[in-house]
Amino acid sequence: MRILFVLLSFWFCFSCTKLETGLQLAPRVVTYKVDEAFDFKSEKLDKLRKQIEMDVNANKKELALKLISHIDAILELSKKEKVAAADVQKNIEALKLTQAQTVQNFKASFDVALADLQTKEIEHFKIFNDKKSKRDFEKTEDKKYFLKDRKQTILKTLGYFFDRITDEQENLCEQMVDKHYDYFIERLKIRKTFADSFHLKLTSKQPAVDFVIKYYGGDQKEFGAGPIKAYLEDYYRFQADFWNMTSEKEKQNFRKNMNSYKDELKKIAGI
């Protein structure tokens, strides 16, 4: 469900309650985020926003249909009396494929964003990411607060699908998160390694579009693995255990919420 939320958030755009509204705002939100990193001139920003709009319009039906198929698979799984970690893993791996395909479909937008970068834009990217990385690692120094924040992030994601999360489920999430402080540190290291490698490619004028698409498509093995495998195994178990301790009433609410998202996706897909 975590990756499904990532794909759905393409339309939520951080605060929208309607997928269609988020879809309309996506080009401006993404353009703003890119500008934060590079400080582009207004002409390039306009060109990038228009390209993102074109890519959104060209790909929204395909992505909506894929998300509908993922929701159908999850709804079917929800009928099982007992869900296993392997069931969760299968769904997440299918969602990862959709993530990679979706990012690839926006290649034209990546091309526009990274075309003819000026030296000052590249240096702005370096300064921006160094500052961000420094802030992120500083947050990890207070381990208790950092892990609490990670837990709240996971629970917030689950809150998009479940109307009520019990104390028992919160405790389950806390236990899972507390075991994997090293994993969260590793994720930050991977992001920094990627940003540093990306900057080197830009400064040496090497092709960078495919490199970025590969990373944001979910293929990050070259930047490190460390404790990631152990975390994922626990995460699959956590998702299964979380579902298995969910009440029948809450399972019905979950299905209702998923069908509501499905109806919105159908409108976007025009079916």
C-alpha positions as semicolon CSV with decimal commas, in nm:
position;residue;x (nm);y (nm);z (nm)
1;M;0,000;0,000;0,000
2;R;0,290;0,237;0,056
3;I;0,380;0,245;-0,314
4;L;0,015;0,263;-0,415
5;F;-0,004;0,575;-0,200
6;V;0,304;0,717;-0,370
7;L;0,139;0,673;-0,708
8;L;-0,193;0,808;-0,585
9;S;-0,016;1,108;-0,431
10;F;0,081;1,207;-0,784
11;W;-0,278;1,332;-0,784
12;F;-0,320;1,419;-0,417
13;C;-0,034;1,670;-0,447
14;F;0,015;1,674;-0,072
15;S;-0,325;1,819;0,030
16;C;-0,594;1,759;-0,231
17;T;-0,881;1,535;-0,133
18;K;-0,986;1,472;-0,493
19;L;-0,756;1,291;-0,734
20;E;-0,881;1,497;-1,029
21;T;-0,797;1,824;-0,851
22;G;-0,451;1,693;-0,767
23;L;-0,403;1,594;-1,130
24;Q;-0,469;1,951;-1,239
25;L;-0,224;2,091;-0,983
26;A;0,053;1,835;-1,041
27;P;0,244;2,024;-1,315
28;R;0,272;2,340;-1,106
29;V;0,366;2,152;-0,788
30;V;0,636;1,947;-0,965
31;T;0,771;2,255;-1,145
32;Y;0,797;2,437;-0,813
33;K;0,991;2,147;-0,658
34;V;1,233;2,135;-0,953
35;D;1,282;2,512;-0,936
36;E;1,369;2,484;-0,567
37;A;1,658;2,256;-0,661
38;F;1,787;2,443;-0,968
39;D;1,655;2,803;-0,954
40;F;1,560;2,810;-1,324
41;K;1,473;3,123;-1,521
42;S;1,103;3,186;-1,581
43;E;1,121;3,090;-1,950
44;K;1,254;2,745;-1,870
45;L;1,001;2,698;-1,590
46;D;0,715;2,776;-1,828
47;K;0,852;2,530;-2,082
48;L;0,892;2,261;-1,816
49;R;0,542;2,313;-1,677
50;K;0,389;2,286;-2,024
51;Q;0,584;1,965;-2,095
52;I;0,471;1,812;-1,766
53;E;0,111;1,903;-1,855
54;M;0,155;1,730;-2,191
55;D;0,302;1,419;-2,026
56;V;0,023;1,413;-1,766
57;N;-0,248;1,435;-2,031
58;A;-0,078;1,172;-2,247
59;N;-0,034;0,922;-1,962
60;K;-0,316;0,983;-1,714
61;K;-0,551;0,723;-1,863
62;E;-0,286;0,450;-1,870
63;L;-0,177;0,520;-1,512
64;A;-0,537;0,539;-1,388
65;L;-0,614;0,201;-1,547
66;K;-0,304;0,046;-1,390
67;L;-0,395;0,182;-1,048
68;I;-0,747;0,044;-1,088
69;S;-0,599;-0,300;-1,157
70;H;-0,381;-0,272;-0,845
71;I;-0,682;-0,171;-0,635
72;D;-0,876;-0,468;-0,772
73;A;-0,589;-0,699;-0,670
74;I;-0,582;-0,550;-0,319
75;L;-0,961;-0,577;-0,286
76;E;-0,944;-0,940;-0,390
77;L;-0,666;-1,004;-0,138
78;S;-0,876;-0,838;0,133
79;K;-1,131;-1,120;0,100
80;K;-0,882;-1,375;0,233
81;E;-0,936;-1,487;0,589
82;K;-0,564;-1,450;0,660
83;V;-0,312;-1,244;0,461
84;A;0,052;-1,359;0,446
85;A;0,368;-1,150;0,405
86;A;0,419;-1,314;0,064
87;D;0,081;-1,175;-0,050
88;V;0,189;-0,824;0,047
89;Q;0,526;-0,866;-0,124
90;K;0,360;-0,977;-0,448
91;N;0,139;-0,667;-0,457
92;I;0,422;-0,429;-0,371
93;E;0,649;-0,574;-0,640
94;A;0,370;-0,529;-0,897
95;L;0,330;-0,167;-0,784
96;K;0,705;-0,112;-0,819
97;L;0,680;-0,211;-1,186
98;T;0,407;0,048;-1,236
99;Q;0,623;0,306;-1,060
100;A;0,914;0,238;-1,299
101;Q;0,689;0,248;-1,606
102;T;0,523;0,571;-1,493
103;V;0,853;0,751;-1,440
104;Q;0,975;0,631;-1,782
105;N;0,659;0,778;-1,940
106;F;0,766;1,122;-1,819
107;K;1,104;1,109;-1,994
108;A;1,021;1,415;-2,206
109;S;0,976;1,621;-1,889
110;F;1,312;1,501;-1,755
111;D;1,468;1,594;-2,091
112;V;1,336;1,950;-2,067
113;A;1,440;1,989;-1,702
114;L;1,799;1,876;-1,761
115;A;1,858;2,032;-2,103
116;D;2,125;2,304;-2,134
117;L;2,185;2,345;-1,763
118;Q;2,390;2,650;-1,673
119;T;2,685;2,633;-1,432
120;K;2,505;2,843;-1,170
121;E;2,200;2,613;-1,189
122;I;2,419;2,307;-1,134
123;E;2,590;2,473;-0,840
124;H;2,254;2,577;-0,697
125;F;2,153;2,210;-0,710
126;K;2,469;2,113;-0,521
127;I;2,415;2,374;-0,248
128;F;2,043;2,291;-0,219
129;N;2,104;1,917;-0,177
130;D;2,399;1,958;0,060
131;K;2,183;2,174;0,288
132;K;1,891;1,933;0,267
133;S;2,111;1,633;0,340
134;K;2,267;1,812;0,639
135;R;1,922;1,892;0,781
136;D;1,803;1,534;0,727
137;F;2,100;1,380;0,906
138;E;2,074;1,631;1,192
139;K;1,717;1,511;1,251
140;T;1,846;1,158;1,308
141;E;2,064;1,266;1,601
142;D;1,762;1,262;1,833
143;K;1,690;0,895;1,770
144;K;1,369;0,882;1,973
145;Y;1,215;1,182;1,799
146;F;1,335;1,065;1,457
147;L;1,179;0,718;1,492
148;K;0,857;0,870;1,623
149;D;0,842;1,085;1,310
150;R;0,899;0,779;1,088
151;K;0,617;0,599;1,268
152;Q;0,381;0,892;1,221
153;T;0,464;0,905;0,850
154;I;0,369;0,538;0,807
155;L;0,050;0,581;1,010
156;K;-0,044;0,889;0,809
157;T;-0,009;0,686;0,490
158;L;-0,226;0,409;0,632
159;G;-0,478;0,673;0,738
160;Y;-0,562;0,738;0,374
161;F;-0,702;0,386;0,357
162;F;-0,826;0,310;0,710
163;D;-1,078;0,520;0,904
164;R;-0,948;0,406;1,242
165;I;-0,616;0,263;1,356
166;T;-0,616;0,086;1,693
167;D;-0,361;0,126;1,972
168;E;-0,253;-0,231;1,906
169;Q;-0,182;-0,149;1,542
170;E;0,006;0,166;1,641
171;N;0,221;-0,042;1,877
172;L;0,287;-0,291;1,597
173;C;0,406;-0,005;1,376
174;E;0,625;0,134;1,653
175;Q;0,790;-0,205;1,713
176;M;0,865;-0,244;1,342
177;V;1,007;0,108;1,308
178;D;1,219;0,088;1,625
179;K;1,400;-0,219;1,489
180;H;1,513;-0,042;1,174
181;Y;1,688;0,282;1,267
182;D;1,983;0,167;1,053
183;Y;1,752;0,126;0,753
184;F;1,627;0,485;0,773
185;I;1,985;0,610;0,799
186;E;2,074;0,399;0,494
187;R;1,790;0,560;0,297
188;L;1,935;0,904;0,371
189;K;2,281;0,785;0,265
190;I;2,139;0,651;-0,062
191;R;1,973;0,986;-0,137
192;K;2,298;1,172;-0,069
193;T;2,503;0,930;-0,280
194;F;2,256;0,969;-0,565
195;A;2,261;1,350;-0,542
196;D;2,642;1,358;-0,534
197;S;2,667;1,119;-0,832
198;F;2,406;1,320;-1,022
199;H;2,598;1,641;-0,958
200;L;2,919;1,484;-1,090
201;K;2,739;1,380;-1,408
202;L;2,608;1,733;-1,456
203;T;2,945;1,901;-1,399
204;S;3,118;1,662;-1,641
205;K;2,842;1,702;-1,904
206;Q;2,759;1,331;-1,897
207;P;2,408;1,215;-2,000
208;A;2,198;1,222;-1,684
209;V;1,834;1,168;-1,785
210;D;1,842;0,786;-1,789
211;F;2,041;0,791;-1,465
212;V;1,770;0,996;-1,292
213;I;1,482;0,795;-1,441
214;K;1,641;0,473;-1,316
215;Y;1,670;0,613;-0,963
216;Y;1,320;0,759;-0,939
217;G;1,184;0,449;-1,107
218;G;1,293;0,257;-0,797
219;D;1,620;0,096;-0,913
220;Q;1,863;0,220;-0,647
221;K;2,080;-0,089;-0,594
222;E;2,399;0,079;-0,713
223;F;2,380;0,334;-0,432
224;G;2,379;0,079;-0,151
225;A;2,176;-0,201;-0,001
226;G;2,283;-0,250;0,360
227;P;1,984;-0,322;0,589
228;I;1,718;-0,267;0,320
229;K;1,643;-0,637;0,260
230;A;1,585;-0,703;0,631
231;Y;1,359;-0,398;0,657
232;L;1,147;-0,502;0,358
233;E;1,098;-0,851;0,498
234;D;0,977;-0,700;0,825
235;Y;0,765;-0,444;0,640
236;Y;0,581;-0,715;0,446
237;R;0,513;-0,898;0,774
238;F;0,401;-0,574;0,936
239;Q;0,150;-0,503;0,657
240;A;0,012;-0,858;0,681
241;D;-0,011;-0,851;1,062
242;F;-0,167;-0,503;1,053
243;W;-0,441;-0,630;0,821
244;N;-0,499;-0,951;1,013
245;M;-0,566;-0,761;1,336
246;T;-0,809;-0,523;1,162
247;S;-1,173;-0,557;1,266
248;E;-1,433;-0,666;1,012
249;K;-1,602;-0,326;1,036
250;E;-1,276;-0,149;0,958
251;K;-1,206;-0,389;0,671
252;Q;-1,540;-0,286;0,524
253;N;-1,443;0,081;0,563
254;F;-1,112;0,005;0,392
255;R;-1,292;-0,153;0,095
256;K;-1,527;0,145;0,081
257;N;-1,232;0,387;0,071
258;M;-1,054;0,184;-0,196
259;N;-1,367;0,171;-0,409
260;S;-1,403;0,548;-0,370
261;Y;-1,050;0,596;-0,509
262;K;-1,133;0,347;-0,783
263;D;-1,441;0,549;-0,885
264;E;-1,231;0,865;-0,912
265;L;-0,971;0,683;-1,119
266;K;-1,245;0,557;-1,352
267;K;-1,355;0,916;-1,415
268;I;-0,996;1,013;-1,495
269;A;-0,963;0,714;-1,728
270;G;-1,296;0,798;-1,893
271;I;-1,459;0,461;-1,823
